[in-house]
Amino acid sequence: MEVEELKMFIGPDYFITLHNGELKALAAMFQAVQEKLKERKEIMGFGTGYLLYEVVRALFNSCFPFLDDMEDDINEIEKDVFDQEIHQRDMLKDIMQIKRNIITFYRMILPQRAVVAQLEHKNKKFLPKDLEVYFDDVVDKAEKIYNSLENFKALVQSLQDTNESIISHNTNNIMKTLTIFSVTLLPLTLLSGIYGMNISQLPFANDEKSFFILLAMMAVVMLVL
């Protein structure tokens, strides 16, 4: 996700926008008013205040496809987290990527709530009072985006905790298996170490079948464990 700053200057008879990158929503609106007279009248025929509303509304509307994509990504990650076969690969990178996008989006939208709320109550010549209902609609969009991001943050955090719990559980299962092997082999290592000493008084030390007797002892101990 890439964030671009947009500067807007407005007066009774002018409205200027400045930005460095490509804002697709703004470019599409500009192209529409260039090509279609009807669009030009609908967007630019009611004063600069209404034009400001159309620009801000278009920018906020362009955020909702990102929310939809995020929701799809989170749903896909949720399926993968609980899929035992897929979970053999590391899910942390995918979770951190969507978490980073949410944080970037959150940092972008958080200050806009106050800005749009101020526009709603500004009473200037180029922002007449009858535009309050229009900017109230934009405020609702900003709140909806903000609430969606809050929900996404909580959901992704839960998925991260769940993923770490599953990883911890799998690690415990691996450690359990390794512990079983080590505990089983420990007494066998002890027996082999004792009979590896150069002491003639060991039981069965002088027996010609001592090697097979030792193997049988080890087998019995291993089976008991």
Secondary structure, 3 states (H helix, E strand, C coil): CCCCCCEEEECCCCEEEECCCCCHHHHHHHHHHHHCHHHHHHHHCCCHHHHHHHHHHHHHHCCHHHHHHHHHHHHHHHHHHCCCCHHHCCCHHHHHHHHHHHHHHHHHHHHHHHHHHHHHHCCECCECHHHHHHHHHHHHHHHHHHHHHHHHHHHHHHHHHHHHHHHHHHHHHHHHHHHHHHHHHHHHHHHHHHHCCCCCCCCCCCCCCHHHHHHHHHHHHHHHC
